[in-house]
Amino acid sequence: MARFNPDGTRQPTNLFECAAWHIAIQVICRRPQCRRVAVFNPHQLWWLFERKHWDMRLGQLDRWLRCSVCDAGGTMSLLRGEAKATVSLPWPDEREWKRAVSRFRA
């Protein structure tokens, strides 16, 4: 269930809400020597987590997302508006996406 910020915008609580509301996910490596930045398309990241049956709560993402260079964890932030993804993952099948949206609306 989404929460609302003081300015009235919706604050997502899981990956599906990020995908439904087009909010990209940015992860920055925690190691000061690395600081690599990765931006994920929310639909693609949701589909990865859906296929692997991983926990999609935003507070649990750092458990699964690791730096591809140094294997350290990362700090996650949300990017609203137009954000260009730097990591390419497979897109969800259109039928699967529509089925998920239907469950979300119900």
N, CA, C and O of each residue as an XYZ file, in Angstrom:
424
protein
N       0.837     -1.173      0.000
C       0.000      0.000      0.000
C       0.883      1.237      0.000
O       1.810      1.332      0.805
N       0.620      2.158     -0.863
C       1.438      3.354     -0.997
C       1.187      4.331      0.148
O       0.094      4.400      0.710
N       2.217      5.070      0.466
C       2.097      6.159      1.427
C       2.150      7.464      0.641
O       2.495      7.473     -0.541
N       1.810      8.553      1.299
C       1.845      9.844      0.644
C       2.844     10.751      1.346
O       2.928     10.771      2.574
N       3.599     11.500      0.552
C       4.540     12.483      1.082
C       3.769     13.730      1.507
O       2.611     13.894      1.120
N       4.385     14.611      2.294
C       3.695     15.845      2.700
C       3.238     16.711      1.521
O       2.255     17.444      1.630
N       3.961     16.623      0.384
C       3.559     17.428     -0.771
C       2.461     16.760     -1.608
O       2.064     17.296     -2.643
N       1.968     15.594     -1.168
C       0.861     14.932     -1.846
C       1.273     13.884     -2.858
O       0.406     13.197     -3.398
N       2.560     13.732     -3.138
C       2.997     12.710     -4.081
C       2.997     11.346     -3.408
O       3.174     11.234     -2.195
N       2.798     10.320     -4.210
C       2.773      8.950     -3.685
C       4.194      8.464     -3.427
O       5.096      8.701     -4.230
N       4.383      7.792     -2.317
C       5.671      7.196     -1.960
C       5.529      5.682     -2.109
O       4.835      5.055     -1.308
N       6.172      5.077     -3.119
C       6.011      3.633     -3.307
C       6.651      2.837     -2.179
O       7.605      3.289     -1.545
N       6.115      1.655     -1.940
C       6.654      0.776     -0.907
C       7.257     -0.496     -1.489
O       7.944     -1.234     -0.784
N       7.002     -0.760     -2.783
C       7.567     -1.964     -3.403
C       7.890     -1.695     -4.873
O       7.554     -0.643     -5.414
N       8.546     -2.663     -5.502
C       8.976     -2.502     -6.893
C       7.813     -2.375     -7.867
O       7.908     -1.633     -8.844
N       6.720     -3.084     -7.618
C       5.605     -2.986     -8.550
C       5.041     -1.570     -8.582
O       4.719     -1.057     -9.654
N       4.920     -0.939     -7.426
C       4.431      0.443     -7.397
C       5.387      1.365     -8.147
O       4.937      2.282     -8.834
N       6.679      1.145     -8.032
C       7.650      1.944     -8.795
C       7.415      1.767    -10.292
O       7.445      2.739    -11.047
N       7.180      0.527    -10.722
C       6.948      0.266    -12.144
C       5.626      0.876    -12.606
O       5.564      1.485    -13.674
N       4.580      0.716    -11.815
C       3.268      1.236    -12.199
C       3.273      2.760    -12.292
O       2.558      3.337    -13.111
N       4.077      3.409    -11.454
C       4.129      4.874    -11.432
C       5.356      5.425    -12.148
O       5.623      6.624    -12.070
N       6.115      4.567    -12.852
C       7.270      4.973    -13.667
C       8.330      5.707    -12.845
O       8.786      6.788    -13.218
N       8.708      5.107    -11.732
C       9.741      5.677    -10.866
C      10.973      4.789    -10.964
O      10.951      3.642    -10.518
N      12.043      5.313    -11.544
C      13.264      4.536    -11.738
C      13.986      4.333    -10.403
O      13.788      5.087     -9.451
N      14.823      3.302    -10.359
C      15.587      2.957     -9.170
C      17.059      3.243     -9.442
O      17.625      2.742    -10.413
N      17.673      4.046     -8.587
C      19.099      4.324     -8.707
C      19.821      3.695     -7.525
O      19.390      3.830     -6.379
N      20.918      3.009     -7.808
C      21.712      2.373     -6.756
C      23.145      2.878     -6.879
O      23.731      2.845     -7.961
N      23.705      3.346     -5.762
C      25.085      3.839     -5.720
C      25.882      2.917     -4.803
O      25.464      2.640     -3.678
N      27.024      2.445     -5.281
C      27.870      1.538     -4.505
C      28.290      2.210     -3.205
O      28.590      3.403     -3.178
N      28.309      1.427     -2.125
C      28.649      1.958     -0.801
C      30.147      2.175     -0.603
O      30.544      2.995      0.225
N      30.985      1.452     -1.350
C      32.434      1.590     -1.156
C      32.908      2.945     -1.659
O      32.658      3.285     -2.816
N      33.588      3.731     -0.822
C      34.047      5.065     -1.241
C      35.006      5.033     -2.432
O      35.059      5.990     -3.204
N      35.757      3.951     -2.589
C      36.696      3.858     -3.705
C      35.983      3.598     -5.034
O      36.518      3.927     -6.093
N      34.804      3.023     -4.992
C      34.086      2.630     -6.207
C      33.037      3.675     -6.610
O      33.164      4.318     -7.652
N      32.011      3.836     -5.787
C      30.906      4.792     -6.002
C      30.254      4.658     -7.385
O      29.798      5.651     -7.951
N      30.209      3.448     -7.926
C      29.567      3.205     -9.218
C      28.071      3.467     -9.084
O      27.470      3.136     -8.062
N      27.468      4.060    -10.114
C      26.039      4.380    -10.117
C      25.346      3.549    -11.190
O      25.818      3.466    -12.324
N      24.231      2.939    -10.825
C      23.423      2.166    -11.774
C      21.975      2.639    -11.664
O      21.447      2.787    -10.562
N      21.342      2.872    -12.803
C      19.934      3.265    -12.849
C      19.174      2.136    -13.537
O      19.525      1.722    -14.642
N      18.127      1.641    -12.873
C      17.337      0.525    -13.384
C      15.973      1.002    -13.853
O      15.339      1.838    -13.208
N      15.525      0.463    -14.987
C      14.155      0.670    -15.423
C      13.269     -0.101    -14.439
O      13.528     -1.280    -14.199
N      12.243      0.515    -13.867
C      11.455     -0.169    -12.837
C      10.696     -1.393    -13.352
O      10.507     -2.356    -12.609
N      10.260     -1.367    -14.616
C       9.533     -2.511    -15.170
C      10.456     -3.713    -15.310
O      10.079     -4.838    -14.980
N      11.658     -3.472    -15.798
C      12.616     -4.562    -15.974
C      13.062     -5.132    -14.630
O      13.179     -6.348    -14.476
N      13.307     -4.260    -13.665
C      13.733     -4.730    -12.349
C      12.604     -5.494    -11.662
O      12.852     -6.515    -11.019
N      11.364     -5.011    -11.791
C      10.218     -5.739    -11.238
C      10.140     -7.134    -11.840
O       9.918     -8.108    -11.121
N      10.322     -7.240    -13.156
C      10.209     -8.528    -13.822
C      11.306     -9.497    -13.348
O      11.039    -10.687    -13.182
N      12.515     -9.012    -13.131
C      13.590     -9.849    -12.599
C      13.208    -10.404    -11.224
O      13.338    -11.602    -10.972
N      12.742     -9.530    -10.348
C      12.352     -9.950     -9.000
C      11.137    -10.875     -9.036
O      11.060    -11.819     -8.250
N      10.198    -10.620     -9.928
C       8.999    -11.466    -10.051
C       9.391    -12.881    -10.481
O       8.904    -13.859     -9.913
N      10.263    -12.993    -11.476
C      10.673    -14.313    -11.962
C      11.453    -15.097    -10.916
O      11.326    -16.319    -10.834
N      12.250    -14.411    -10.126
C      13.080    -15.095     -9.126
C      12.381    -15.245     -7.774
O      12.930    -15.853     -6.855
N      11.176    -14.695     -7.652
C      10.389    -14.763     -6.405
C      11.146    -14.126     -5.236
O      11.127    -14.645     -4.119
N      11.810    -13.000     -5.504
C      12.528    -12.270     -4.465
C      11.589    -11.274     -3.803
O      10.579    -10.879     -4.385
N      11.924    -10.873     -2.591
C      11.152     -9.894     -1.835
C      11.232     -8.537     -2.542
O      12.328     -8.017     -2.755
N      10.080     -7.958     -2.907
C      10.043     -6.720     -3.686
C       9.893     -5.457     -2.858
O       9.794     -4.366     -3.420
N       9.873     -5.575     -1.543
C       9.772     -4.367     -0.716
C      11.037     -3.528     -0.901
O      12.146     -4.062     -0.945
N      10.860     -2.226     -1.007
C      12.004     -1.345     -1.273
C      13.068     -1.428     -0.189
O      14.252     -1.260     -0.479
N      12.678     -1.680      1.032
C      13.646     -1.791      2.111
C      14.516     -3.038      2.014
O      15.546     -3.127      2.683
N      14.113     -4.002      1.188
C      14.854     -5.251      1.042
C      15.696     -5.313     -0.228
O      16.403     -6.299     -0.441
N      15.640     -4.286     -1.077
C      16.350     -4.334     -2.357
C      17.853     -4.463     -2.200
O      18.496     -5.162     -2.984
N      18.425     -3.806     -1.207
C      19.883     -3.845     -1.068
C      20.383     -5.255     -0.756
O      21.573     -5.532     -0.903
N      19.493     -6.147     -0.329
C      19.861     -7.545     -0.128
C      20.247     -8.217     -1.431
O      21.111     -9.093     -1.459
N      19.599     -7.801     -2.511
C      19.784     -8.468     -3.801
C      20.668     -7.696     -4.760
O      21.318     -8.309     -5.607
N      20.717     -6.379     -4.661
C      21.462     -5.574     -5.624
C      22.886     -5.350     -5.135
O      23.103     -4.770     -4.072
N      23.856     -5.816     -5.922
C      25.263     -5.705     -5.584
C      25.998     -4.980     -6.704
O      25.561     -5.013     -7.854
N      27.094     -4.333     -6.384
C      27.926     -3.658     -7.376
C      28.559     -4.708     -8.288
O      29.075     -5.716     -7.806
N      28.523     -4.481     -9.589
C      29.089     -5.453    -10.531
C      30.611     -5.384    -10.580
O      31.246     -6.281    -11.134
N      31.208     -4.340    -10.013
C      32.662     -4.195    -10.023
C      33.275     -4.750     -8.743
O      34.187     -5.575     -8.808
N      32.796     -4.316     -7.586
C      33.430     -4.699     -6.313
C      32.559     -5.602     -5.443
O      33.001     -6.004     -4.366
N      31.353     -5.932     -5.860
C      30.425     -6.817     -5.153
C      29.962     -6.264     -3.802
O      29.503     -7.028     -2.954
N      30.073     -4.972     -3.595
C      29.574     -4.357     -2.365
C      28.093     -4.028     -2.542
O      27.595     -3.984     -3.667
N      27.403     -3.802     -1.449
C      26.005     -3.394     -1.488
C      25.889     -1.957     -1.958
O      26.896     -1.295     -2.208
N      24.679     -1.483     -2.075
C      24.479     -0.128     -2.558
C      23.433      0.625     -1.789
O      22.653      0.036     -1.040
N      23.412      1.934     -1.973
C      22.412      2.811     -1.402
C      21.393      3.120     -2.481
O      21.756      3.584     -3.562
N      20.117      2.868     -2.200
C      19.074      3.018     -3.191
C      18.367      4.359     -3.056
O      18.155      4.853     -1.948
N      18.005      4.945     -4.198
C      17.169      6.140     -4.205
C      16.190      6.030     -5.374
O      16.402      5.247     -6.300
N      15.128      6.812     -5.321
C      14.098      6.795     -6.351
C      14.240      8.017     -7.233
O      14.464      9.121     -6.738
N      14.112      7.826     -8.549
C      14.220      8.918     -9.509
C      12.878      9.101    -10.194
O      12.427      8.226    -10.932
N      12.246     10.228     -9.952
C      10.966     10.525    -10.595
C      11.220     11.255    -11.906
O      12.249     11.908    -12.073
N      10.292     11.142    -12.816
C      10.432     11.812    -14.105
C      11.219     10.957    -15.087
O      11.302      9.738    -14.939
N      11.789     11.602    -16.081
C      12.531     10.900    -17.124
C      13.929     10.551    -16.635
O      14.765     11.435    -16.451
N      14.181      9.271    -16.425
C      15.501      8.790    -16.024
C      15.930      7.713    -17.006
O      15.190      6.760    -17.248
N      17.106      7.858    -17.565
C      17.623      6.899    -18.535
C      18.275      5.742    -17.804
O      19.191      5.945    -17.006
N      17.812      4.532    -18.069
C      18.365      3.341    -17.424
C      19.772      3.073    -17.949
O      20.027      3.173    -19.149
N      20.680      2.732    -17.041
C      22.044      2.386    -17.426
C      22.275      0.883    -17.393
O      23.302      0.405    -17.875
N      21.339      0.137    -16.832
C      21.430     -1.314    -16.764
C      20.289     -1.904    -17.579
O      19.130     -1.533    -17.394
N      20.618     -2.819    -18.478
C      19.605     -3.416    -19.341
C      19.246     -4.812    -18.834
O      20.110     -5.673    -18.673
N      17.961     -5.012    -18.588
C      17.423     -6.303    -18.166
C      16.280     -6.656    -19.111
O      15.787     -5.783    -19.826
N      15.845     -7.925    -19.132
C      14.721     -8.296    -20.009
C      13.423     -7.598    -19.595
O      13.162     -7.368    -18.414
N      12.622     -7.270    -20.610
C      11.311     -6.665    -20.358
C      10.307     -7.748    -19.998
O      10.437     -8.887    -20.447
N       9.303     -7.406    -19.192
C       8.247     -8.392    -18.901
C       7.390     -8.635    -20.133
O       7.229     -7.757    -20.981
N       6.853     -9.824    -20.212
C       5.899    -10.157    -21.257
C       4.672     -9.269    -21.070
O       4.253     -9.024    -19.938
N       4.098     -8.788    -22.161
C       2.963     -7.873    -22.059
C       1.780     -8.497    -21.308
O       1.115     -7.818    -20.526
N       1.519     -9.785    -21.544
C       0.426    -10.464    -20.828
C       0.673    -10.485    -19.325
O      -0.236    -10.232    -18.535
N       1.921    -10.792    -18.932
C       2.258    -10.835    -17.508
C       2.102     -9.463    -16.869
O       1.588     -9.345    -15.756
N       2.547     -8.425    -17.577
C       2.436     -7.072    -17.034
C       0.966     -6.694    -16.857
O       0.591     -6.162    -15.812
N       0.137     -6.958    -17.853
C      -1.285     -6.620    -17.755
C      -1.972     -7.413    -16.644
O      -2.861     -6.892    -15.969
N      -1.570     -8.656    -16.453
C      -2.126     -9.466    -15.379
C      -1.747     -8.872    -14.024
O      -2.579     -8.811    -13.119
N      -0.506     -8.438    -13.885
C      -0.045     -7.838    -12.625
C      -0.776     -6.520    -12.356
O      -1.162     -6.243    -11.220
N      -0.964     -5.710    -13.399
C      -1.688     -4.440    -13.229
C      -3.122     -4.709    -12.813
O      -3.672     -3.996    -11.974
N      -3.727     -5.728    -13.392
C      -5.100     -6.085    -13.030
C      -5.193     -6.484    -11.554
O      -6.126     -6.083    -10.858
N      -4.224     -7.276    -11.077
C      -4.213     -7.656     -9.654
C      -3.994     -6.438     -8.772
O      -4.574     -6.342     -7.691
N      -3.161     -5.503     -9.226
C      -2.857     -4.297     -8.457
C      -4.086     -3.423     -8.290
O      -4.297     -2.848     -7.223
N      -4.887     -3.317     -9.317
C      -6.085     -2.465     -9.289
C      -7.216     -3.086     -8.488
O      -8.088     -2.373     -7.992
N      -7.212     -4.389     -8.356
C      -8.318     -5.086     -7.681
C      -8.318     -4.880     -6.185
O      -9.187     -5.404     -5.489
